[in-house]
Structures are given as C-alpha cells and as structure tokens.
C-alpha cells in the first residue's frame, strides 16, 4: 500500500510538472503533449494493475489481470482522453470563478492517469468480481467504451494513438454555434455504435462551461465535426489534438470578452 502511494505521488508530481511545461509553451509541442499523455495513460493503468495484483496469487490469474488491463487501456483510451479534457474545462471554469491561476494540462494529465487506473481496476473485477452484480454492472460500461473506441474497421489497431506530430494544419479559432452531434443523431446512415458516440459527444457538448479555453476547444471540434461527420475514432483523436493546439492561445484568459472567439463564416 505504501509503495503504491509513493509511486502514485511520484507519477502525480511528474504529470503536474509536464502539464505546467505544456501549458507554458508557445506554440504547443505535439510531441511533448503526446509523450505526456502516454506517461499519464500507461502510468495510471500500471498503478491500477498494481492495486489489484495482490489478488492474483495464481499465475493464470496474473495473466488474466494483465490481459484485462491491456484491453482496458486500449478500449478506454479515447473515452478517457475526451472526458479528461472535459474535466480540464470544468477545472478552468472553477479556477476562474475562484480567482486562482489557470492551469489546463496538469488537470488533464492527472485525470487521464486517474481514469485509466480506475478502468484497469474495474477490468480486474470482470476477472474476479468482488460481488455477483459487478460483472452485470461493468460489462455495459466496457461495451459502450468499445463502441466509442472502434467506430470503423480502421480503428481495429493495437495502438489507439500514434499522433506524435501534426500533419494537418491547426484550424482557426471559432465560437461554438449549435450542438451538431444530437442533430446528427437522428440522421440516416449511422451504425448503432456510431450513434452511441454521437449521443456521448452531444451530452458532453451541452455540459462544457463557457470558459475561454473550453469554449475554443468546443468551437473548433464543432467545426471539424461538421466538415467530417463520419470520421473514425483515430481521426477524432487527431481532431482533439488539433483543437488543443488551436485553443492553446486561450490558456490564461479569464473572460471571453477579453479574448472573443470569431463566429464561423456562414
């Protein structure tokens, strides 16, 4: 227990340091952001695995736990990336309300590590559930995550993210106009798993706070979705990186009135 606490503290310290470094960069370095995200996701997954390892007294159970952790990391990667960005946006809004210095990426990376640790712990419960209803409760959650992570056949790869550099240009800043995901939810041509993605994105869109960085990410992602409404999950990963790069100039701004976002051209 003490060892895991120490390792968790060390990982948190590294992630806070990396996050602060990323936030101070102008312009944002994609290679550093990618590397920090891998440290957070793999480090969090490793801590989650260490937390349940003591229950794996037999060799075959250790193998099962490791496989479950690996599958959980792969399946949860994009949902964790999206939700961690959402938590970072809420953190920005709270810091502004409290009059505190604004940080984005320390919150983002800590959320990534924590959520991956929780995901791996939950995956271990699929192997050895602590109570009978655990599998019944967790299987739908992992199925939903899989639907989000594997939208097209091109998503069936070992690695969920290989974006070490941006090949496409950083999109211009723009303000959000209307929720495009819920509107697309009733359109024809989407598979059931793609509609799960649209529903999740639509609900997230509605709960993003009106803070400067969050509003910029929201507006850019809206524009990228409108330009490419049937993208794969791998393409959505790249879109999130592009939105983070575009919104980077908004970090530190405390009011949208001081750094307004342009409206998209009609």
ZAVEXBA-733041 format. One record per residue: residue number from 1; residue in one letter; y, x, z of N, C-alpha, C in turn. Coordinates in steps of 0.05 Angstrom, whole numbers, always signed. Each point is the difference from the previous one (the first is absolute). Example, Ala and Ser with C-alpha at 12.3 -4.5 7.8 and 13.67 -1.06 7.14 Angstrom:
(1,a,(-114,+264,+156),(+24,-18,+0),(+24,+18,+0))
(2,s,(+21,-7,-14),(+24,+16,+1),(+22,-15,+14))
***
This chain:
(1,x,(-24,+17,+0),(+24,-17,+0),(+25,+17,+0))
(2,x,(+1,+20,+18),(+23,+18,+2),(+4,+15,-26))
(3,x,(-22,+10,-12),(+2,+14,-25),(+11,-17,-22))
(4,x,(-8,-25,-2),(+10,-18,-21),(+30,-6,+5))
(5,x,(+8,-2,+25),(+29,-5,+6),(+16,+24,-9))
(6,x,(-10,+24,+6),(+14,+24,-8),(+2,+2,-31))
(7,x,(-22,-5,-13),(+0,+1,-30),(+18,-21,-11))
(8,x,(+0,-24,+12),(+17,-21,-10),(+30,+7,+4))
(9,x,(+6,+13,+23),(+28,+9,+5),(+8,+21,-20))
(10,x,(-18,+19,-6),(+7,+21,-19),(+4,-12,-28))
(11,x,(-17,-19,-8),(+3,-12,-26),(+26,-16,-1))
(12,x,(+7,-14,+21),(+25,-15,+1),(+24,+18,-2))
(13,x,(-1,+23,+14),(+22,+19,-2),(+3,+12,-28))
(14,x,(-22,+6,-13),(+1,+10,-27),(+12,-21,-19))
(15,x,(-9,-25,+3),(+9,-21,-18),(+30,-6,+5))
(16,x,(+9,+0,+25),(+29,-4,+5),(+16,+22,-13))
(17,x,(-10,+25,+3),(+14,+22,-13),(+1,-2,-30))
(18,x,(-23,-6,-12),(-1,-3,-29),(+18,-24,-9))
(19,x,(-1,-22,+15),(+17,-23,-7),(+29,+7,+1))
(20,x,(+8,+14,+21),(+29,+8,+2),(+8,+19,-23))
(21,x,(-18,+18,-7),(+5,+18,-23),(+3,-16,-26))
(22,x,(-17,-19,-4),(+1,-16,-25),(+26,-16,+0))
(23,x,(+7,-13,+22),(+24,-16,+1),(+25,+16,-5))
(24,x,(+0,+26,+7),(+24,+16,-4),(+2,+12,-28))
(25,x,(-21,-2,-16),(+0,+12,-26),(+17,-16,-20))
(26,x,(+15,+14,-16),(+15,-13,-22),(-2,+18,-25))
(27,x,(-15,-8,-20),(-16,-24,-2),(-27,+2,+14))
(28,x,(-14,-22,+1),(-26,-1,+13),(-20,+16,-16))
(29,x,(-16,+15,+14),(-22,+16,-12),(-25,-17,-1))
(30,x,(-10,-6,-24),(-25,-15,-2),(-24,+15,+11))
(31,x,(-1,+26,-5),(-23,+15,+9),(-1,+0,+31))
(32,x,(+23,+2,+13),(+0,+0,+29),(-7,-28,+11))
(33,x,(+11,-21,-13),(-6,-27,+8),(-30,-6,-3))
(34,x,(-11,+8,-23),(-29,-4,-4),(-16,+15,+21))
(35,x,(+6,+25,+4),(-15,+16,+20),(+2,-12,+28))
(36,x,(+24,-8,+8),(+3,-12,+26),(-16,-26,+3))
(37,x,(-1,-15,-21),(-15,-25,+1),(-30,+5,+2))
(38,x,(-9,+22,-13),(-29,+7,+3),(-6,+9,+28))
(39,x,(+18,+16,+12),(-4,+10,+27),(-1,-24,+19))
(40,x,(+18,-19,-4),(+0,-24,+18),(-25,-17,-4))
(41,x,(-8,-5,-24),(-22,-18,-5),(-27,+12,+8))
(42,x,(-4,+25,-8),(-25,+14,+7),(-1,+7,+30))
(43,x,(+23,+9,+10),(+1,+6,+29),(-5,-25,+17))
(44,x,(+12,-22,-8),(-4,-25,+15),(-29,-9,-2))
(45,x,(-12,+2,-24),(-28,-8,-3),(-18,+18,+17))
(46,x,(+6,+26,+1),(-17,+18,+15),(+2,-6,+30))
(47,x,(+24,-7,+10),(+3,-8,+28),(-16,-26,+6))
(48,x,(+1,-19,-19),(-15,-24,+3),(-30,+5,+2))
(49,x,(-9,+19,-17),(-29,+7,+0),(-7,+13,+26))
(50,x,(+18,+18,+10),(-6,+14,+25),(-1,-20,+23))
(51,x,(+16,-21,-2),(+0,-19,+22),(-26,-16,+3))
(52,x,(-15,-2,-22),(-25,-16,+1),(-25,+18,-1))
(53,x,(+4,+26,-2),(-22,+19,-4),(-19,+1,+24))
(54,x,(+11,-5,+23),(-18,+2,+24),(-21,-22,+0))
(55,x,(+5,-21,-16),(-20,-22,-1),(-22,+7,-20))
(56,x,(+3,+23,-15),(-19,+7,-20),(-19,+22,+11))
(57,x,(-19,-8,+17),(-18,+20,+12),(-22,+8,-18))
(58,x,(-6,-16,-20),(-22,+6,-19),(+12,+10,-26))
(59,x,(-15,+18,-14),(+10,+12,-25),(+6,-21,-21))
(60,x,(-18,-19,-3),(+4,-20,-22),(+25,-17,+6))
(61,x,(+6,-5,+26),(+24,-15,+6),(+25,+16,-5))
(62,x,(-1,+26,+4),(+23,+17,-6),(+6,+0,-30))
(63,x,(-21,+1,-16),(+3,-2,-29),(+12,-27,-7))
(64,x,(-9,-21,+12),(+10,-27,-6),(+30,-2,+8))
(65,x,(+7,+11,+23),(+28,+0,+8),(+18,+16,-19))
(66,x,(-10,+23,-9),(+16,+16,-19),(+3,-14,-26))
(67,x,(-21,-12,-10),(+2,-15,-26),(+19,-24,+4))
(68,x,(-2,-14,+22),(+18,-23,+6),(+29,+9,+1))
(69,x,(+5,+23,+13),(+27,+11,+2),(+11,+7,-28))
(70,x,(-17,+12,-17),(+9,+8,-26),(+6,-25,-17))
(71,x,(-17,-20,+1),(+5,-24,-15),(+25,-15,+10))
(72,x,(+3,+0,+27),(+23,-13,+11),(+26,+14,-9))
(73,x,(+0,+27,+0),(+24,+14,-9),(+6,-7,-29))
(74,x,(-20,-1,-17),(+5,-6,-28),(+10,-28,-4))
(75,x,(-13,-19,+13),(+7,-28,-4),(+28,-7,+12))
(76,x,(+6,+13,+23),(+25,-7,+14),(+24,+15,-10))
(77,x,(-3,+20,-17),(+22,+19,-6),(+25,-15,-10))
(78,x,(-3,-15,-21),(+24,-14,-11),(+11,-21,+18))
(79,x,(-17,-18,+12),(+11,-19,+19),(+14,+14,+23))
(80,x,(-10,+22,+10),(+13,+14,+22),(+26,+12,-10))
(81,x,(+1,+11,-24),(+24,+11,-11),(+22,-22,-1))
(82,x,(-7,-23,-10),(+19,-22,-3),(+10,-10,+27))
(83,x,(-19,-5,+19),(+8,-10,+26),(+15,+20,+16))
(84,x,(-6,+26,-3),(+15,+20,+14),(+29,+1,-10))
(85,x,(+4,-3,-26),(+27,-2,-11),(+15,-24,+11))
(86,x,(-15,-22,+4),(+12,-24,+12),(+8,+5,+29))
(87,x,(-17,+14,+15),(+7,+7,+27),(+24,+19,+1))
(88,x,(+2,+18,-19),(+23,+18,-1),(+25,-15,-5))
(89,x,(-2,-21,-17),(+24,-16,-5),(+9,-16,+25))
(90,x,(-20,-10,+14),(+7,-14,+25),(+12,+19,+21))
(91,x,(-11,+25,+0),(+11,+20,+18),(+29,+7,-7))
(92,x,(+6,+2,-26),(+27,+5,-8),(+19,-23,+10))
(93,x,(-9,-24,-3),(+17,-23,+8),(+5,+0,+30))
(94,x,(-21,+7,+15),(+3,+0,+30),(+18,+23,+8))
(95,x,(-3,+23,-12),(+17,+23,+7),(+29,-5,-6))
(96,x,(+5,-14,-23),(+28,-7,-7),(+11,-20,+21))
(97,x,(-16,-19,+8),(+9,-20,+20),(+6,+13,+27))
(98,x,(-15,+21,+7),(+4,+13,+25),(+21,+22,-1))
(99,x,(+10,+6,-24),(+20,+21,-3),(-12,+28,+3))
(100,x,(-25,+3,-6),(-14,+26,+3),(-1,+14,-28))
(101,x,(-5,+26,+0),(-3,+14,-25),(-23,-12,-16))
(102,x,(+3,-1,-26),(-20,-12,-18),(-20,+20,-9))
(103,x,(-26,-6,+4),(-21,+16,-11),(-19,-19,-14))
(104,x,(-11,+10,-22),(-18,-17,-16),(-28,+13,+0))
(105,x,(-3,+25,-8),(-26,+11,-5),(-15,+8,+25))
(106,x,(+12,+7,+22),(-16,+3,+24),(-15,-26,+8))
(107,x,(+14,-23,-2),(-12,-26,+5),(-22,-5,-20))
(108,x,(+6,+5,-25),(-20,-5,-22),(-25,+16,+5))
(109,x,(+2,+26,+5),(-24,+16,+3),(-15,-6,+25))
(110,x,(+13,-5,+22),(-13,-8,+24),(-16,-26,-3))
(111,x,(+12,-19,-15),(-13,-25,-5),(-25,+4,-17))
(112,x,(+2,+17,-21),(-23,+6,-17),(-23,+11,+17))
(113,x,(+6,+20,+17),(-22,+12,+16),(-12,-21,+19))
(114,x,(+17,-16,+13),(-10,-19,+20),(-17,-21,-14))
(115,x,(+9,-10,-22),(-15,-21,-14),(-27,+10,-11))
(116,x,(+0,+25,-10),(-26,+11,-9),(-19,+4,+23))
(117,x,(+11,+9,+23),(-18,+3,+23),(-12,-27,+9))
(118,x,(+17,-21,+0),(-10,-26,+7),(-20,-10,-21))
(119,x,(+5,+5,-25),(-18,-8,-22),(-28,+13,+3))
(120,x,(+0,+26,+6),(-26,+14,+3),(-14,-10,+25))
(121,x,(+14,-5,+21),(-13,-11,+24),(-12,-27,-6))
(122,x,(+15,-17,-15),(-11,-26,-7),(-24,+3,-18))
(123,x,(+0,+19,-18),(-23,+4,-17),(-25,+8,+16))
(124,x,(+4,+16,+22),(-23,+7,+17),(-12,-25,+13))
(125,x,(+17,-20,+5),(-10,-24,+12),(-17,-16,-20))
(126,x,(+4,+4,-26),(-19,-12,-19),(-28,+12,+2))
(127,x,(-1,+26,+7),(-25,+14,+3),(-14,-8,+27))
(128,x,(+15,+1,+22),(-10,-7,+26),(+21,-18,+13))
(129,x,(-1,-26,-5),(+20,-18,+11),(-1,-2,+30))
(130,x,(+24,+1,+14),(+0,-2,+29),(-7,-28,+10))
(131,x,(+3,-20,-17),(-8,-27,+6),(-8,-14,-26))
(132,x,(-15,-22,+2),(-12,-12,-23),(+19,-9,-21))
(133,x,(+23,-10,+8),(+19,-11,-19),(+17,+22,-15))
(134,x,(-4,+25,+8),(+17,+21,-11),(-3,+2,-31))
(135,x,(-25,+0,-9),(-5,+2,-29),(+12,-24,-14))
(136,x,(-4,-24,+11),(+10,-24,-13),(+30,+1,-3))
(137,x,(+14,+12,+20),(+29,+1,-1),(+10,+23,-18))
(138,x,(-15,+22,-1),(+10,+23,-15),(-7,+0,-30))
(139,x,(-22,-11,-7),(-9,+0,-28),(+22,-12,-18))
(140,x,(+11,-24,+6),(+21,-10,-17),(+24,+18,-3))
(141,x,(+7,+14,+22),(+23,+18,+0),(-5,+23,-20))
(142,x,(-23,+12,+1),(-6,+22,-18),(-4,-10,-29))
(143,x,(-10,-24,-3),(-2,-11,-27),(+28,-4,-12))
(144,x,(+18,-10,+16),(+28,-4,-10),(+12,+27,-7))
(145,x,(-4,+20,+17),(+10,+27,-6),(-12,+11,-26))
(146,x,(-25,-5,-4),(-13,+9,-25),(+12,-14,-24))
(147,x,(+6,-25,+2),(+12,-15,-22),(+27,+12,-7))
(148,x,(+15,+9,+20),(+26,+12,-5),(-3,+27,-12))
(149,x,(-20,+15,+9),(-3,+28,-9),(-14,+3,-27))
(150,x,(-15,-20,-8),(-15,+2,-26),(+7,-25,-17))
(151,x,(+23,+2,-12),(+10,-22,-16),(-12,+0,-29))
(152,x,(-3,+24,-10),(-11,+4,-27),(-22,+21,+1))
(153,x,(-16,+1,-22),(-22,+19,-1),(+11,+29,+2))
(154,x,(+24,+5,-9),(+11,+27,+1),(+5,+9,+29))
(155,x,(-1,-19,+19),(+4,+7,+28),(-26,+10,+13))
(156,x,(-22,-1,-14),(-26,+8,+11),(-2,+30,-1))
(157,x,(+15,+14,+16),(+0,+29,+1),(-4,+9,+29))
(158,x,(-8,+25,+3),(-5,+10,+27),(+26,+3,+16))
(159,x,(+21,+9,-14),(+25,+4,+14),(+20,-22,-6))
(160,x,(+13,-11,+21),(+19,-22,-4),(+28,+9,-9))
(161,x,(+5,+26,+2),(+28,+10,-4),(-2,+29,-9))
(162,x,(+11,+5,-24),(+2,+28,-10),(+28,+6,-10))
(163,x,(+20,-14,+10),(+27,+2,-11),(+14,+23,+15))
(164,x,(-6,+25,-9),(+13,+23,+12),(+27,+5,-13))
(165,x,(+5,-11,-23),(+27,+2,-13),(+5,-26,-16))
(166,x,(+25,-6,-4),(+8,-24,-14),(+3,+7,-30))
(167,x,(-16,-14,-16),(+2,+4,-29),(+20,-20,-13))
(168,x,(+4,-22,+14),(+19,-20,-10),(+27,+4,+13))
(169,x,(+22,-8,-13),(+26,+3,+12),(+4,-18,+25))
(170,x,(+17,+9,+17),(+7,-16,+24),(+16,-24,-10))
(171,x,(-9,-25,+7),(+15,-23,-10),(+27,-3,+14))
(172,x,(+19,-13,-13),(+26,-4,+13),(-1,-19,+23))
(173,x,(+18,+3,+19),(+2,-19,+22),(+8,-27,-11))
(174,x,(-10,-21,+13),(+7,-27,-6),(-5,-18,+24))
(175,x,(+15,-21,+2),(-4,-19,+22),(-23,-19,-7))
(176,x,(-13,-10,+21),(-21,-20,-4),(+13,-27,-6))
(177,x,(-14,-15,-17),(+11,-26,-9),(-17,-23,+10))
(178,x,(-26,+0,-6),(-17,-22,+7),(-29,+11,+1))
(179,x,(-16,-13,+17),(-27,+8,+4),(-16,-3,-26))
(180,x,(-8,+22,-13),(-15,-3,-26),(-29,-4,+4))
(181,x,(-11,+6,+24),(-28,+0,+5),(-11,-28,+3))
(182,x,(+14,-16,+16),(-9,-27,+5),(+3,-17,-26))
(183,x,(+20,+6,-16),(+3,-13,-26),(-23,+6,-18))
(184,x,(-9,+26,+0),(-22,+8,-17),(-27,-11,+11))
(185,x,(+0,-7,+25),(-25,-10,+12),(-10,-25,-14))
(186,x,(+17,-16,-11),(-8,-24,-13),(-2,+3,-30))
(187,x,(+4,+25,-10),(-2,+5,-29),(-29,+3,-8))
(188,x,(-5,-3,-25),(-28,+2,-10),(-6,+29,-6))
(189,x,(-26,+6,-2),(-8,+27,-9),(-6,+20,+22))
(190,x,(+1,-9,+25),(-6,+18,+22),(-28,-6,+11))
(191,x,(-14,+22,+7),(-26,-4,+13),(+5,-6,+30))
(192,x,(-21,-12,+14),(+4,-7,+28),(+9,+23,+17))
(193,x,(-11,+24,-4),(+8,+23,+17),(+29,+7,-6))
(194,x,(+9,-3,-25),(+28,+6,-6),(+19,-21,+13))
(195,x,(-10,-24,+4),(+17,-20,+14),(+2,+6,+29))
(196,x,(-21,+13,+12),(+2,+9,+28),(+22,+20,+2))
(197,x,(+2,+19,-19),(+21,+20,+0),(+27,-13,-2))
(198,x,(+3,-20,-18),(+26,-13,-4),(+8,-15,+26))
(199,x,(-19,-13,+13),(+6,-14,+24),(+9,+19,+22))
(200,x,(-14,+22,+3),(+8,+20,+21),(+27,+11,-7))
(201,x,(+5,+7,-25),(+26,+11,-8),(+23,-21,+4))
(202,x,(-6,-25,-6),(+20,-21,+2),(+8,-4,+29))
(203,x,(-20,+0,+18),(+6,-4,+29),(+15,+24,+11))
(204,x,(-7,+24,-9),(+14,+24,+9),(+29,+0,-9))
(205,x,(+4,-8,-25),(+27,-2,-12),(+19,-17,+18))
(206,x,(-11,-22,+9),(+17,-19,+16),(+7,+11,+28))
(207,x,(-15,+20,+9),(+5,+9,+28),(+13,+28,+0))
(208,x,(+9,+10,-23),(+14,+26,+0),(+29,-5,+9))
(209,x,(+9,+15,+20),(+27,-5,+11),(+22,+9,-19))
(210,x,(+24,-10,+4),(+23,+7,-18),(+14,+25,+7))
(211,x,(-15,+21,+6),(+12,+26,+6),(+1,+17,-26))
(212,x,(+17,+21,-1),(+5,+13,-25),(-24,+13,-14))
(213,x,(-15,+16,+14),(-24,+13,-13),(-20,-21,-7))
(214,x,(-6,-18,+18),(-20,-21,-6),(+8,-18,-23))
(215,x,(+26,-7,-2),(+9,-17,-22),(-2,+15,-26))
(216,x,(+5,+26,+0),(-2,+15,-25),(-29,+2,-9))
(217,x,(-18,+5,+18),(-29,+1,-8),(-9,-27,-10))
(218,x,(+9,-21,+13),(-7,-27,-8),(+10,-6,-28))
(219,x,(+25,+6,-5),(+11,-6,-27),(-13,+16,-22))
(220,x,(-5,+26,+5),(-12,+16,-20),(-29,-9,-6))
(221,x,(-15,-6,+21),(-28,-10,-5),(+0,-26,-14))
(222,x,(+20,-17,+5),(+2,-25,-14),(+3,+5,-30))
(223,x,(+18,+18,-7),(+5,+6,-28),(-24,+12,-13))
(224,x,(-14,+18,+14),(-24,+13,-12),(-22,-21,-4))
(225,x,(-3,-19,+19),(-20,-21,-4),(+7,-17,-24))
(226,x,(+25,-8,-3),(+8,-17,-22),(-5,+14,-27))
(227,x,(+3,+27,+0),(-5,+15,-25),(-30,+3,-6))
(228,x,(-16,+0,+21),(-29,+4,-3),(-15,-17,+20))
(229,x,(-3,-26,-6),(-11,-18,+20),(-30,+1,+4))
(230,x,(-14,+14,-17),(-29,+0,+2),(-11,+29,+4))
(231,x,(+14,+15,+16),(-7,+29,+4),(-24,+2,+18))
(232,x,(-13,+23,-2),(-22,+7,+18),(+11,+9,+27))
(233,x,(-18,+3,+19),(+9,+10,+26),(+10,+28,-2))
(234,x,(-13,+17,-16),(+9,+28,-3),(+29,+0,-11))
(235,x,(+5,-18,-18),(+28,-2,-11),(+19,-10,+21))
(236,x,(-9,-18,+17),(+17,-9,+22),(+6,+22,+20))
(237,x,(-19,+18,+5),(+5,+23,+17),(+23,+16,-12))
(238,x,(-1,+6,-26),(+21,+15,-13),(+27,-15,+1))
(239,x,(-1,-26,-2),(+25,-16,+2),(+12,+3,+28))
(240,x,(-16,+0,+20),(+11,+3,+27),(+13,+27,+4))
(241,x,(-13,+21,-11),(+13,+26,+2),(+27,+0,-15))
(242,x,(+1,-12,-23),(+25,-1,-16),(+21,-15,+15))
(243,x,(-8,-22,+14),(+19,-15,+16),(+11,+16,+23))
(244,x,(-18,+15,+13),(+9,+17,+23),(+20,+21,-10))
(245,x,(-5,+11,-24),(+19,+20,-10),(+27,-13,-6))
(246,x,(-1,-23,-12),(+25,-13,-7),(+16,-8,+25))
(247,x,(-14,-9,+20),(+14,-10,+25),(+8,+23,+18))
(248,x,(-8,+24,-6),(+4,+23,+19),(+30,+4,+6))
(249,x,(+17,-6,-19),(+29,+4,+4),(+11,-20,+20))
(250,x,(-15,-21,+7),(+10,-20,+18),(-7,+7,+29))
(251,x,(-16,+20,+5),(-7,+8,+27),(+25,+10,+15))
(252,x,(+5,-12,+22),(+24,+7,+16),(+22,-21,-2))
(253,x,(-1,-16,-21),(+21,-21,-4),(-6,-22,+21))
(254,x,(+20,-10,+13),(-4,-19,+21),(+7,-29,-9))
(255,x,(+15,-3,-22),(+6,-27,-9),(-1,-1,-30))
(256,x,(-11,-21,-11),(-1,-3,-29),(+28,-2,-12))
(257,x,(+19,-10,+16),(+27,-2,-10),(+12,+28,-6))
(258,x,(-10,+20,+15),(+10,+27,-5),(-14,+15,-22))
(259,x,(-23,-9,-8),(-16,+12,-21),(-14,-22,-16))
(260,x,(+16,-18,-13),(-12,-23,-13),(-19,+7,-23))
(261,x,(-19,-17,-5),(-19,+4,-22),(+9,-16,-24))
(262,x,(-1,+12,-24),(+9,-15,-23),(-19,-23,-7))
(263,x,(+10,-21,-11),(-17,-21,-9),(-12,+7,-27))
(264,x,(-25,-8,-5),(-13,+7,-25),(+14,-14,-24))
(265,x,(-1,+13,-23),(+12,-12,-23),(-14,-26,-8))
(266,x,(+14,-20,-8),(-13,-26,-8),(-17,+4,-25))
***
